[in-house]
């Protein structure tokens, strides 16, 4: 008992220093073993496939904000859904617009107070949507029926002999599937061989727990991984990731080995069931084959942002994207690009995601903007690249557009920014402008907050 007292005192002291958020994250990590996460993803994907089979003619689109893993092999498209928007069509092209249902349709589990709050902000959101610069007209002219969301969760009851045909609806359905069970905490499940804990929303933030296992690799080896059980899952994942890395390295791809954070840096919490190893090989490329390539850029090496002389790309495709590029702004903290160029045509900034460092992007933005300004004045074309070409590079390009370009997208040395107040609406317009060209863009909320904070 005496020997245990100092250890208990240390745990008590550690607990006293944890915030509520840190304590909640620590508890979540203890239940979020790799096997539990993969098993939960497979079960959620099975439910999604079951619902999709009811209306096979409808495309199944993965909401990347909730992770790509759950879409499985059924993925027919990608989206980055931030909120639900009800479109009412175009009055000029739909004579019966007055008969359209324009009321708010929400899932049954939304509380009345929340519904009232949403209804009170519909006009405000509609105005923001119309002014953000998105091409609403081209969508509206082809809309014969109003869009209406249908919400389906694992608690929804659907009578299979009464599934309506699409043509019978007087609206265009957007079927929104809540893939995970609605339990707030992980629940114990049993299979014929193993006991495991179901983790709601396990497909989200897979980069924090998947150990380099991409969605494509998971579905390619899903049967082996799930049959391996919790005792052997971690080692099998490591083997799969390493074999894939070697395979791609032998074909000329830049695939270095790196190590993840030690578990000790995670507040001492054991977030996996293999406690003999604290480091593992990570697969740096989140898009390694057919389905994952869609996640990145559909095979295109880079995206030029209008006539701004700015382009964005993944560092893994820089070698194929240098045609027409005069200088490179490398924002990838894990890859050093070979360059014999001068400091005026190449800048390397070690920027990490907001989940690793909440201020990493903000600290580096002044250097990125100064480098870009010098080269834009000289008439040079700039390639901004990051690990996946979807997050950090997009945010850096957003900062450059906001600080050095006017509201018409013309380079003005930063005069517009000096004379005007850059609001969130202005930032949203510029982000929509970027997304018109960089169709793979999915900047994280944490990085966008840093960009906005840098401008106010």
C-alpha positions as CSV (number, residue, x, y, z in Angstrom):
1,X,0.0,0.0,0.0
2,X,2.8,2.4,0.8
3,X,4.5,1.7,-2.6
4,X,1.2,2.5,-4.4
5,X,0.7,5.8,-2.6
6,X,3.2,7.9,-4.6
7,X,1.8,6.5,-7.9
8,X,-1.7,7.3,-6.7
9,X,-0.6,10.8,-5.7
10,X,1.0,11.3,-9.2
11,X,-2.2,10.2,-10.9
12,X,-4.2,12.6,-8.7
13,X,-1.8,15.5,-9.5
14,X,-2.1,14.7,-13.3
15,X,-5.8,14.6,-13.1
16,X,-5.9,17.9,-11.3
17,X,-4.0,19.6,-14.2
18,X,-6.2,18.2,-16.9
19,X,-9.0,20.4,-18.4
20,X,-12.4,18.9,-19.0
21,X,-11.6,18.7,-22.7
22,X,-8.3,16.9,-22.0
23,X,-9.9,14.5,-19.6
24,X,-12.6,13.7,-22.2
25,X,-10.0,13.1,-24.9
26,X,-8.0,10.9,-22.6
27,X,-11.0,8.7,-21.8
28,X,-11.9,8.5,-25.4
29,X,-8.4,7.4,-26.4
30,X,-8.5,4.5,-23.9
31,X,-11.6,3.1,-25.6
32,X,-10.4,3.9,-29.1
33,X,-8.1,1.0,-29.8
34,X,-7.3,0.4,-33.5
35,X,-9.3,-2.8,-33.7
36,X,-12.3,-1.1,-32.1
37,X,-12.1,1.7,-34.6
38,X,-11.8,-0.5,-37.6
39,X,-14.6,-2.8,-36.5
40,X,-16.9,0.2,-35.9
41,X,-16.1,1.6,-39.3
42,X,-16.9,-1.7,-40.9
43,X,-20.3,-1.9,-39.1
44,X,-21.1,1.7,-40.0
45,X,-20.2,1.0,-43.7
46,X,-22.5,-2.0,-43.7
47,X,-25.4,0.1,-42.6
48,X,-24.6,2.7,-45.3
49,X,-24.5,0.0,-47.9
50,X,-27.9,-1.4,-46.7
51,X,-29.5,2.0,-47.1
52,X,-27.9,2.7,-50.5
53,X,-29.3,-0.6,-51.8
54,X,-32.8,0.7,-51.3
55,X,-32.3,3.4,-53.9
56,X,-29.5,2.0,-56.2
57,X,-29.9,4.6,-58.9
58,X,-28.9,7.4,-56.5
59,X,-25.1,8.2,-56.2
60,X,-23.5,7.6,-52.9
61,X,-21.4,10.6,-51.9
62,X,-18.9,10.5,-49.0
63,X,-18.9,13.5,-46.7
64,X,-15.2,14.0,-46.2
65,X,-15.8,16.0,-43.0
66,X,-16.9,12.8,-41.4
67,X,-14.1,10.7,-42.9
68,X,-13.7,8.7,-46.1
69,X,-13.5,5.3,-44.5
70,X,-17.2,4.7,-44.0
71,X,-18.0,5.0,-47.7
72,X,-16.1,1.7,-48.4
73,X,-16.0,0.6,-52.0
74,X,-19.4,2.2,-52.8
75,X,-17.9,5.6,-53.1
76,X,-19.2,7.4,-56.2
77,X,-18.4,10.9,-55.3
78,X,-16.9,13.2,-52.7
79,X,-18.2,16.2,-50.8
80,X,-17.1,18.4,-48.0
81,X,-20.4,19.2,-46.3
82,X,-20.2,22.0,-43.7
83,X,-24.0,22.5,-43.3
84,X,-27.3,21.6,-45.0
85,X,-28.8,24.2,-47.3
86,X,-32.3,24.1,-48.8
87,X,-32.4,25.3,-52.4
88,X,-35.7,26.5,-53.7
89,X,-34.9,26.6,-57.4
90,X,-35.1,29.4,-59.9
91,X,-38.3,31.3,-60.4
92,X,-37.6,32.1,-64.0
93,X,-37.3,28.4,-65.0
94,X,-39.9,26.9,-62.7
95,X,-43.4,28.3,-63.2
96,X,-44.9,26.3,-60.3
97,X,-42.4,27.6,-57.7
98,X,-45.3,28.9,-55.6
99,X,-46.3,25.3,-55.0
100,X,-42.9,24.2,-53.7
101,X,-42.5,23.3,-50.1
102,X,-40.0,25.8,-48.6
103,X,-40.4,24.8,-45.0
104,X,-37.4,23.6,-42.9
105,X,-37.0,19.8,-42.8
106,X,-35.0,18.5,-39.9
107,X,-34.4,15.1,-38.3
108,X,-36.9,14.1,-35.6
109,X,-34.2,14.1,-33.0
110,X,-33.7,17.9,-33.3
111,X,-35.1,19.7,-30.3
112,X,-37.8,22.3,-30.7
113,X,-35.5,25.1,-29.3
114,X,-32.9,24.2,-31.9
115,X,-35.4,24.1,-34.7
116,X,-36.7,27.5,-33.7
117,X,-33.1,28.9,-33.7
118,X,-32.5,27.4,-37.2
119,X,-35.7,28.8,-38.6
120,X,-34.8,32.2,-37.2
121,X,-31.5,32.3,-39.1
122,X,-32.7,30.8,-42.5
123,X,-32.9,34.3,-44.1
124,X,-29.4,35.2,-42.9
125,X,-27.9,32.0,-44.1
126,X,-29.7,32.3,-47.5
127,X,-28.3,35.8,-47.9
128,X,-24.8,34.6,-47.1
129,X,-25.1,31.7,-49.5
130,X,-26.3,33.9,-52.3
131,X,-23.4,36.4,-51.7
132,X,-20.6,33.9,-51.3
133,X,-19.8,33.6,-55.0
134,X,-21.0,30.1,-55.6
135,X,-22.6,29.3,-59.0
136,X,-26.1,28.8,-57.7
137,X,-27.9,29.6,-61.0
138,X,-26.4,26.6,-63.0
139,X,-27.7,24.3,-60.3
140,X,-31.1,25.9,-60.0
141,X,-31.9,25.9,-63.7
142,X,-31.7,22.1,-63.9
143,X,-33.7,21.6,-60.8
144,X,-37.2,20.3,-61.7
145,X,-38.3,19.6,-58.1
146,X,-37.2,21.3,-54.8
147,X,-34.4,19.7,-52.8
148,X,-35.5,18.1,-49.6
149,X,-33.3,16.3,-47.0
150,X,-34.4,12.9,-45.7
151,X,-32.7,11.9,-42.5
152,X,-31.9,8.2,-41.8
153,X,-30.1,6.8,-38.8
154,X,-29.6,3.3,-37.4
155,X,-32.8,3.9,-35.4
156,X,-34.9,4.6,-38.5
157,X,-37.5,2.0,-39.3
158,X,-38.0,1.4,-43.0
159,X,-40.6,-1.2,-44.2
160,X,-38.9,-2.9,-47.2
161,X,-42.3,-3.5,-48.9
162,X,-43.1,0.1,-48.7
163,X,-39.9,1.8,-50.0
164,X,-41.2,4.6,-52.3
165,X,-39.9,5.0,-55.9
166,X,-38.0,8.1,-56.6
167,X,-40.4,9.2,-59.3
168,X,-43.3,9.2,-56.8
169,X,-41.8,12.0,-54.7
170,X,-42.7,15.6,-55.5
171,X,-39.2,16.7,-54.4
172,X,-35.6,15.8,-55.2
173,X,-34.4,13.8,-52.3
174,X,-31.0,14.3,-50.5
175,X,-30.8,11.3,-48.3
176,X,-28.6,12.1,-45.3
177,X,-27.3,9.0,-43.5
178,X,-26.1,9.2,-39.9
179,X,-23.9,6.1,-40.2
180,X,-23.0,5.5,-36.6
181,X,-25.2,4.4,-33.8
182,X,-26.4,7.3,-31.7
183,X,-24.9,6.2,-28.4
184,X,-22.8,9.0,-26.9
185,X,-20.2,6.6,-25.5
186,X,-18.6,3.4,-26.8
187,X,-20.8,0.3,-26.2
188,X,-19.6,-3.3,-25.8
189,X,-20.3,-5.6,-28.8
190,X,-19.8,-9.3,-29.3
191,X,-19.0,-11.3,-32.4
192,X,-18.5,-15.1,-32.7
193,X,-14.9,-14.8,-31.7
194,X,-14.1,-11.4,-30.2
195,X,-15.5,-8.8,-27.9
196,X,-15.1,-5.2,-29.0
197,X,-16.4,-1.7,-28.3
198,X,-18.4,0.2,-30.8
199,X,-17.1,3.7,-31.3
200,X,-19.6,6.2,-32.7
201,X,-18.1,8.3,-35.4
202,X,-15.0,6.2,-35.6
203,X,-14.4,7.1,-39.3
204,X,-13.7,10.7,-38.4
205,X,-10.1,11.9,-37.9
206,X,-8.7,8.6,-39.1
207,X,-5.3,10.2,-39.4
208,X,-5.1,10.3,-35.6
209,X,-5.6,6.6,-35.1
210,X,-5.2,4.7,-38.3
211,X,-1.4,4.4,-38.2
212,X,-1.0,5.2,-41.9
213,X,-3.8,2.8,-43.0
214,X,-5.7,4.6,-45.8
215,X,-9.3,3.9,-46.6
216,X,-8.2,2.0,-49.7
217,X,-5.8,-0.2,-47.8
218,X,-8.4,-0.9,-45.1
219,X,-11.0,-2.1,-47.6
220,X,-8.5,-4.1,-49.6
221,X,-7.5,-6.0,-46.4
222,X,-10.7,-5.6,-44.4
223,X,-11.5,-9.3,-44.0
224,X,-7.9,-10.1,-42.8
225,X,-7.8,-7.1,-40.4
226,X,-11.2,-7.9,-38.8
227,X,-10.5,-11.6,-38.5
228,X,-7.1,-10.9,-36.9
229,X,-8.8,-9.8,-33.7
230,X,-7.6,-7.1,-31.2
231,X,-4.4,-9.0,-30.3
232,X,-2.9,-9.1,-33.8
233,X,-4.6,-6.2,-35.5
234,X,-1.9,-3.6,-34.8
235,X,1.0,-5.7,-36.2
236,X,-1.0,-6.6,-39.3
237,X,-1.7,-2.9,-40.0
238,X,2.0,-2.1,-39.6
239,X,2.8,-4.9,-42.1
240,X,0.3,-3.8,-44.6
241,X,1.3,-0.1,-44.4
242,X,5.0,-1.0,-44.7
243,X,4.5,-3.3,-47.7
244,X,2.5,-0.6,-49.4
245,X,5.2,1.9,-48.7
246,X,7.9,-0.3,-50.1
247,X,5.8,-1.1,-53.2
248,X,5.4,2.6,-54.0
249,X,9.0,3.5,-53.2
250,X,10.2,0.9,-55.7
251,X,8.1,2.7,-58.3
252,X,9.7,6.1,-57.7
253,X,7.3,7.6,-55.2
254,X,8.7,9.6,-52.3
255,X,7.6,7.5,-49.3
256,X,9.9,8.0,-46.4
257,X,9.4,6.3,-43.0
258,X,8.4,8.5,-40.1
259,X,7.3,7.8,-36.6
260,X,4.2,9.0,-34.8
261,X,4.1,10.7,-31.5
262,X,5.1,8.5,-28.5
263,X,2.1,7.5,-26.4
264,X,3.7,9.3,-23.5
265,X,3.1,12.5,-25.3
266,X,-0.6,11.7,-25.3
267,X,-0.9,12.3,-21.6
268,X,0.1,8.7,-20.7
269,X,-3.1,7.2,-22.1
270,X,-2.8,4.0,-24.0
271,X,-4.7,4.5,-27.2
272,X,-4.0,1.1,-28.7
273,X,-4.0,-2.5,-27.5
274,X,-0.4,-3.2,-28.6
275,X,1.5,-1.8,-25.7
276,X,4.9,-3.2,-26.7
277,X,5.5,-0.5,-29.3
278,X,5.2,3.2,-29.1
279,X,6.2,4.0,-32.7
280,X,5.0,2.8,-36.1
281,X,5.6,3.4,-39.7
282,X,3.3,6.0,-41.3
283,X,2.1,6.1,-44.9
284,X,2.5,9.7,-45.8
285,X,0.4,9.6,-48.9
286,X,-3.3,9.6,-48.2
287,X,-4.2,8.8,-51.8
288,X,-2.5,5.7,-53.0
289,X,-4.8,4.0,-55.4
290,X,-7.9,4.4,-57.5
291,X,-10.4,5.5,-54.9
292,X,-8.0,7.5,-52.9
293,X,-6.8,9.3,-56.0
294,X,-10.3,10.8,-56.3
295,X,-9.8,12.1,-52.7
296,X,-6.9,14.2,-53.9
297,X,-7.1,15.6,-57.4
298,X,-8.4,13.1,-59.9
299,X,-5.0,12.5,-61.4
300,X,-4.3,16.2,-62.1
301,X,-0.8,17.3,-60.8
302,X,-1.9,20.7,-59.7
303,X,-4.7,23.3,-59.8
304,X,-4.2,26.8,-61.1
305,X,-6.4,29.3,-59.2
306,X,-7.8,31.4,-62.0
307,X,-5.4,34.0,-63.4
308,X,-3.8,34.7,-60.0
309,X,-0.4,33.0,-60.9
310,X,-1.0,30.7,-57.9
311,X,-1.3,26.9,-58.0
312,X,-1.8,24.3,-55.3
313,X,-0.7,20.7,-55.3
314,X,0.5,17.8,-53.2
315,X,4.2,17.5,-52.6
316,X,4.0,13.9,-53.9
317,X,3.2,15.3,-57.4
318,X,5.5,18.2,-57.5
319,X,7.8,16.4,-60.0
320,X,4.9,16.2,-62.4
321,X,3.7,19.7,-61.8
322,X,6.7,21.9,-62.5
323,X,5.8,22.8,-66.1
324,X,5.0,26.5,-66.1
325,X,6.0,26.9,-62.4
326,X,8.7,29.5,-61.5
327,X,8.9,29.1,-57.8
328,X,7.8,26.7,-55.0
329,X,6.4,27.4,-51.6
330,X,6.7,24.0,-49.8
331,X,4.4,23.8,-46.7
332,X,5.0,20.1,-46.1
333,X,6.6,19.4,-42.7
334,X,7.4,15.8,-43.7
335,X,8.9,16.2,-47.2
336,X,12.0,18.1,-48.3
337,X,11.9,18.7,-52.0
338,X,15.2,18.6,-53.9
339,X,15.9,22.1,-55.1
340,X,19.0,23.9,-56.5
341,X,17.0,27.1,-56.8
342,X,17.8,30.3,-55.0
343,X,16.0,31.5,-51.9
344,X,13.9,33.8,-54.1
345,X,12.3,30.8,-56.0
346,X,12.1,28.2,-53.2
347,X,10.8,28.5,-49.6
348,X,10.3,25.6,-47.2
349,X,8.1,26.1,-44.2
350,X,7.5,23.3,-41.7
351,X,3.8,23.7,-41.1
352,X,1.9,21.1,-39.3
353,X,-1.9,20.6,-38.9
354,X,-3.9,22.5,-36.2
355,X,-4.4,19.3,-34.2
356,X,-0.6,19.1,-33.7
357,X,0.0,22.8,-33.2
358,X,-2.8,25.3,-33.1
359,X,-0.6,28.2,-34.2
360,X,1.8,26.6,-36.6
361,X,0.2,28.0,-39.7
362,X,-0.3,31.4,-38.2
363,X,3.4,31.7,-37.3
364,X,4.5,30.9,-40.8
365,X,2.0,32.9,-42.8
366,X,4.0,36.2,-42.8
367,X,7.0,34.4,-44.4
368,X,4.7,32.8,-46.9
369,X,3.0,36.0,-47.8
370,X,6.3,38.0,-48.1
371,X,7.7,35.2,-50.4
372,X,4.6,35.3,-52.6
373,X,4.5,39.1,-52.8
374,X,8.1,39.3,-54.0
375,X,7.5,36.7,-56.7
376,X,4.2,38.0,-57.8
377,X,5.7,41.5,-58.2
378,X,8.3,39.9,-60.4
379,X,5.6,38.2,-62.5
380,X,6.5,34.7,-61.4
381,X,4.1,31.8,-61.1
382,X,4.0,30.2,-57.6
383,X,3.2,26.6,-56.7
384,X,2.0,26.2,-53.1
385,X,2.2,22.6,-52.0
386,X,1.5,20.6,-48.8
387,X,1.4,16.9,-48.0
388,X,-2.0,16.2,-49.5
389,X,-2.7,19.4,-51.5
390,X,-6.1,19.7,-49.7
391,X,-5.7,21.6,-46.5
392,X,-2.6,23.6,-45.6
393,X,-1.7,24.6,-49.1
394,X,-5.3,25.7,-49.6
395,X,-5.2,27.8,-46.4
396,X,-1.9,29.4,-47.4
397,X,-3.3,30.3,-50.8
398,X,-6.4,31.7,-49.1
399,X,-4.2,34.0,-47.0
400,X,-2.2,35.1,-50.0
401,X,-5.4,36.0,-51.9
402,X,-6.9,37.8,-48.9
403,X,-3.7,39.9,-48.2
404,X,-2.4,40.6,-51.7
405,X,-5.5,40.6,-54.0
406,X,-8.5,42.8,-54.3
407,X,-12.1,41.6,-54.2
408,X,-12.1,41.0,-58.0
409,X,-9.1,38.6,-57.7
410,X,-6.5,41.0,-59.1
411,X,-3.1,41.3,-57.6
412,X,-2.8,44.8,-56.1
413,X,0.2,44.6,-53.8
414,X,-2.0,44.4,-50.7
415,X,-3.7,47.8,-51.1
416,X,-7.2,46.4,-50.8
417,X,-6.4,44.7,-47.6
418,X,-4.9,47.9,-46.1
419,X,-7.9,50.0,-47.0
420,X,-10.7,47.5,-46.2
421,X,-11.8,45.3,-43.3
422,X,-11.6,41.6,-44.2
423,X,-14.7,40.0,-42.8
424,X,-15.6,36.3,-42.5
425,X,-17.8,36.8,-45.5
426,X,-14.9,38.1,-47.6
427,X,-12.8,35.2,-46.5
428,X,-15.7,32.8,-47.5
429,X,-15.9,34.4,-50.9
430,X,-12.2,33.9,-51.5
431,X,-12.4,30.3,-50.3
432,X,-15.3,29.6,-52.7
433,X,-13.2,31.2,-55.5
434,X,-10.3,28.8,-54.7
435,X,-12.7,25.8,-54.6
436,X,-13.9,26.6,-58.1
437,X,-10.5,25.6,-59.3
438,X,-9.0,23.3,-56.6
439,X,-11.9,20.9,-56.5
440,X,-10.2,18.7,-54.0
441,X,-10.0,21.5,-51.4
442,X,-11.1,20.5,-47.8
443,X,-9.4,22.9,-45.4
444,X,-9.7,22.1,-41.7
445,X,-11.6,24.4,-39.4
446,X,-8.5,24.8,-37.2
447,X,-6.4,26.0,-40.1
448,X,-9.1,28.3,-41.4
449,X,-9.4,29.9,-38.0
450,X,-5.6,30.7,-38.1
451,X,-5.9,32.3,-41.5
452,X,-8.8,34.5,-40.3
453,X,-6.9,35.4,-37.1
454,X,-3.9,36.5,-39.1
455,X,-6.1,39.0,-41.0
456,X,-8.0,40.7,-38.1
